[in-house]
Amino acid sequence: MINYSNINGHLVAAGEASLKVSDLSVLRGFAIFDFFLFRKGHPLFLNDYLDRFYRSAQLLHMEVPFSKTDFARQIIQLIERNGQEEGGIRLLLTGGYSPDGYSPAEPNVLILQYPLPAKTWQSSQGIKLMTHTFLREIPEVKTTNYVTGISLLPELKRCGFDDLLFVENGEWIRESVRSNFFLVFDGQRVVTPGNKVLLGVTRKQILHLAGKRYPVEERDVHISELKEAHEAFFTSTIKGVLPVVQIDDQLIGDGKPGLVSAQLYQDFISHVEAYLEEQSRKARQLMEA
Ligand SMILES: *Cc1c(COP(=O)(O)O)cnc(C)c1O
């Protein structure tokens, strides 16, 4: 059972966690968030997620009312109090209770815990994407605004696609609704859009791991390059590395998940295991000290 949430630095009963309707997140969609997993009781890559959360806030001229160290301590405390070994954590920073329905007020900060999503790092026969001409409004900021993705869910379903691929001006591939996008050329060259995307924490880990095995490029990717790609895949916190086998009516490579995505998936799993072992070792050292 997840018994607790944290609101503005205080533990509250999870069922009673709430905001007033005058919050700018409700009235104007003004809020940022982040989401990460914890396993074996340890948050994965917490510093990367905290850095991104604080950076999102800064870019919108919002302020997280706690230091990173203090906020990290609250996150660890919540996980300990809920007593689960694994799960997900959502961080949320909202515009606050606005006096006039428009100007930001004192922000509200929430730490919410969830069970581990059922689809976490699931292996897949590959998904099909529908392109959509769109560029997220402030691509570097993880805002709570997913209007485009959510409103197109019925259309996706009707056409038999699994997810969207956002293409700026119909020309430049950027990312998906909740995932970063990679292509593989010549069976080894790993390429991902380098501009106007949310800088995913999984994207960062995969770029690092891919760099140990393959040539890696972060650059603008034109839609016309799809026909030359041997493989495509998504990265995200929940998806890990997820192969993409079709985009609109075009098959990627031979239309099956490729070897590079499979290798990077394995590398990612090993990397997480090594990270968790390191975290456990540090925790034991602290206990013994
Ligand atoms: C969260 C998100 C991603 C993936 O980032 P991760 O840190 O790997 O989960 C990619 N694009 C968008 C728009 C996102 O919101």
The ligand as an SDF file (V2000), in Angstrom:
LIG
                    3D

 15 15  0  0  0  0  0  0  0  0999 V2000
    9.6580   12.5840  -20.1500 C   0  0  0  0  0  0  0  0  0  0  0  0
    9.8240   12.8280  -21.6120 C   0  0  0  0  0  0  0  0  0  0  0  0
   10.7920   12.1590  -22.3920 C   0  0  0  0  0  0  0  0  0  0  0  0
   11.6340   11.0270  -21.8580 C   0  0  0  0  0  0  0  0  0  0  0  0
   12.5040   11.4020  -20.8150 O   0  0  0  0  0  0  0  0  0  0  0  0
   13.0370   10.3470  -19.7450 P   0  0  0  0  0  0  0  0  0  0  0  0
   13.7960   11.2020  -18.7700 O   0  0  0  0  0  0  0  0  0  0  0  0
   13.9400    9.3990  -20.4650 O   0  0  0  0  0  0  0  0  0  0  0  0
   11.8590    9.6570  -19.1580 O   0  0  0  0  0  0  0  0  0  0  0  0
   10.9320   12.5600  -23.7240 C   0  0  0  0  0  0  0  0  0  0  0  0
   10.1710   13.5220  -24.2680 N   0  0  0  0  0  0  0  0  0  0  0  0
    9.2070   14.1530  -23.5610 C   0  0  0  0  0  0  0  0  0  0  0  0
    8.3850   15.2010  -24.2140 C   0  0  0  0  0  0  0  0  0  0  0  0
    9.0060   13.8270  -22.2100 C   0  0  0  0  0  0  0  0  0  0  0  0
    8.0400   14.4410  -21.5090 O   0  0  0  0  0  0  0  0  0  0  0  0
  1  2  1  0
  2  3  1  0
  2 14  2  0
  3  4  1  0
  3 10  2  0
  4  5  1  0
  5  6  1  0
  6  7  2  0
  6  8  1  0
  6  9  1  0
 10 11  1  0
 11 12  2  0
 12 13  1  0
 12 14  1  0
 14 15  1  0
M  END
$$$$
